[in-house]
Amino acid sequence: MQYRIMQESDIKKVIPLYIDYYNNHEDGEWTEESTYKRIHQVWSREDSLCLIAEKENIIVGFAIGYFEQYDDIQAYDLVEIVIESEWQNKGLGTEFMQELELQVKQKGGAMIQLQAVNDEMHERFYGKLEYKDCTNLKIKAKWL
């Protein structure tokens, strides 16, 4: 697997992966327009780190996120990691996360934080990578 920094021109190339995963596996209703906006918002953010995973020059996944400064550390907020459906459950996601962790650490990040769906699949995936539930934070929301 090869990894590289996502370019703006890559956004349109990864839209089908995103739509396939979220619409066919998560009951989403993503369109090309809403997906482009979601990915571009993260990609264009100051201190973003967005990676492409390629196998034999074919994009098989991507990760998008950004660094966030706190008083004593710099954290990386992982917003999305998507592996093309046919490549899932083959270790590529785990390998990709390990590469992402390496790059975050090399760029001065002290931790990676993320929000994940509360289900067995995500618990197993992130659990094997030693990600733990935060006990000092709660997600708060208000529907308008």
C-alpha positions as semicolon CSV with decimal commas, in nm:
position;residue;x (nm);y (nm);z (nm)
1;M;0,000;0,000;0,000
2;Q;0,120;0,350;-0,082
3;Y;0,012;0,661;0,103
4;R;0,016;1,021;-0,007
5;I;-0,127;1,358;0,086
6;M;-0,472;1,418;-0,064
7;Q;-0,479;1,687;-0,332
8;E;-0,789;1,892;-0,406
9;S;-0,827;1,703;-0,735
10;D;-0,850;1,376;-0,538
11;I;-1,173;1,481;-0,370
12;K;-1,383;1,399;-0,676
13;K;-1,202;1,065;-0,705
14;V;-1,294;0,955;-0,351
15;I;-1,659;1,065;-0,362
16;P;-1,775;0,725;-0,500
17;L;-1,603;0,541;-0,212
18;Y;-1,771;0,766;0,043
19;I;-2,117;0,743;-0,112
20;D;-2,090;0,365;-0,157
21;Y;-1,991;0,308;0,205
22;Y;-2,231;0,544;0,376
23;N;-2,533;0,495;0,149
24;N;-2,502;0,116;0,118
25;H;-2,372;0,025;0,464
26;E;-2,487;0,305;0,695
27;D;-2,826;0,393;0,538
28;G;-2,701;0,739;0,443
29;E;-2,842;0,969;0,179
30;W;-2,522;1,128;0,055
31;T;-2,512;1,297;-0,283
32;E;-2,207;1,397;-0,487
33;E;-2,265;1,758;-0,385
34;S;-2,300;1,695;-0,010
35;T;-2,007;1,453;-0,011
36;Y;-1,781;1,697;-0,195
37;K;-1,870;1,969;0,053
38;R;-1,805;1,741;0,356
39;I;-1,463;1,630;0,234
40;H;-1,361;1,973;0,102
41;Q;-1,451;2,141;0,434
42;V;-1,202;1,921;0,616
43;W;-0,940;1,919;0,339
44;S;-0,934;2,301;0,319
45;R;-0,921;2,358;0,693
46;E;-0,607;2,506;0,843
47;D;-0,372;2,232;0,969
48;S;-0,556;1,954;0,787
49;L;-0,392;1,619;0,721
50;C;-0,578;1,420;0,459
51;L;-0,430;1,102;0,318
52;I;-0,497;0,878;0,020
53;A;-0,429;0,503;0,032
54;E;-0,348;0,344;-0,302
55;K;-0,288;-0,013;-0,406
56;E;-0,142;-0,063;-0,754
57;N;-0,215;0,306;-0,833
58;I;-0,586;0,264;-0,751
59;I;-0,735;0,465;-0,465
60;V;-0,869;0,216;-0,212
61;G;-0,922;0,450;0,081
62;F;-0,877;0,788;0,237
63;A;-0,861;0,955;0,576
64;I;-0,939;1,318;0,651
65;G;-0,882;1,520;0,962
66;Y;-0,699;1,814;1,110
67;F;-0,473;1,914;1,396
68;E;-0,623;2,104;1,685
69;Q;-0,412;2,299;1,933
70;Y;-0,479;2,279;2,305
71;D;-0,287;2,449;2,583
72;D;-0,049;2,159;2,637
73;I;-0,079;1,931;2,332
74;Q;-0,167;1,916;1,967
75;A;-0,439;1,661;1,888
76;Y;-0,544;1,522;1,554
77;D;-0,919;1,503;1,494
78;L;-0,988;1,212;1,262
79;V;-1,310;1,304;1,084
80;E;-1,339;1,017;0,836
81;I;-1,157;0,705;0,732
82;V;-1,309;0,514;0,442
83;I;-1,184;0,195;0,278
84;E;-1,349;0,085;-0,046
85;S;-1,602;-0,191;0,027
86;E;-1,423;-0,465;-0,169
87;W;-1,100;-0,399;0,024
88;Q;-1,256;-0,408;0,372
89;N;-1,182;-0,686;0,621
90;K;-0,840;-0,747;0,463
91;G;-0,629;-0,551;0,711
92;L;-0,601;-0,238;0,495
93;G;-0,792;-0,019;0,740
94;T;-0,567;-0,128;1,026
95;E;-0,255;-0,069;0,817
96;F;-0,390;0,271;0,709
97;M;-0,460;0,374;1,068
98;Q;-0,107;0,275;1,168
99;E;0,034;0,491;0,888
100;L;-0,190;0,779;0,992
101;E;-0,073;0,745;1,353
102;L;0,290;0,756;1,236
103;Q;0,235;1,069;1,028
104;V;0,040;1,242;1,306
105;K;0,319;1,169;1,553
106;Q;0,586;1,290;1,307
107;K;0,395;1,618;1,269
108;G;0,386;1,674;1,646
109;G;0,048;1,528;1,733
110;A;0,023;1,380;2,082
111;M;-0,307;1,199;2,030
112;I;-0,575;1,111;1,779
113;Q;-0,935;1,170;1,874
114;L;-1,242;1,065;1,682
115;Q;-1,613;1,004;1,698
116;A;-1,730;0,658;1,597
117;V;-2,066;0,495;1,553
118;N;-2,157;0,305;1,869
119;D;-2,175;-0,046;1,724
120;E;-1,986;-0,373;1,741
121;M;-1,802;-0,329;1,409
122;H;-1,651;0,009;1,503
123;E;-1,579;-0,105;1,859
124;R;-1,388;-0,407;1,727
125;F;-1,196;-0,207;1,465
126;Y;-1,084;0,075;1,693
127;G;-1,048;-0,156;1,993
128;K;-0,787;-0,371;1,821
129;L;-0,595;-0,051;1,748
130;E;-0,612;0,027;2,124
131;Y;-0,847;0,325;2,099
132;K;-1,039;0,369;2,423
133;D;-1,363;0,540;2,513
134;C;-1,302;0,882;2,667
135;T;-1,431;0,910;3,019
136;N;-1,365;1,281;3,063
137;L;-1,575;1,399;2,767
138;K;-1,933;1,361;2,648
139;I;-2,075;1,452;2,314
140;K;-2,352;1,706;2,356
141;A;-2,607;1,790;2,089
142;K;-2,919;1,994;2,045
143;W;-3,150;1,933;1,751
144;L;-3,290;2,253;1,606
